[in-house]
Amino acid sequence: MSLQVIASPDGSILWVSGDLPGSIHDTAAARIWNILAAT
């Protein structure tokens, strides 16, 4: 299982993705969850 987490500079968790298969690379997961559009 693979989860993506976005945290603030102080370490506070801002967002956690749903689970994806562990074989998904981080870049692919960022595209699936549209993380880059949120920044």
N, C-alpha and C positions, 0 to 999 in steps of 0.2 A: 504494500500500500504506500502511496505517496501523497503527502499533504503539502500545500504551499502556505506559507505564513508571511504576512507583512507586519513588521514591527516598527514602532517609532524609534528615534535615536536613543531614547531612554530605556528601550526594551519592552515597552508596553505593547501587547498584541493588539493590532488594529483590525486584522482580518485573517480568517483561516478558511481555506478552500474545502470543498468536499473531497472525498478520497478518489484517487485514480490508481490504476494498476502500477505497481512498482517499476515496471519497465518503461514508463513514460519519463522522458528527459525533462529537466527543469524548463528549458525553452519551450518545448511543446506544451507543457502544463500552463505556462504563462499565456500562451496563445489560446488554449482552451478556456481558461478562466478570464481572458481579456484583461489581464493585470496591467499591461502597459498602457492601455487606454485610461485607466483609473488614476494614473500618476500625473 
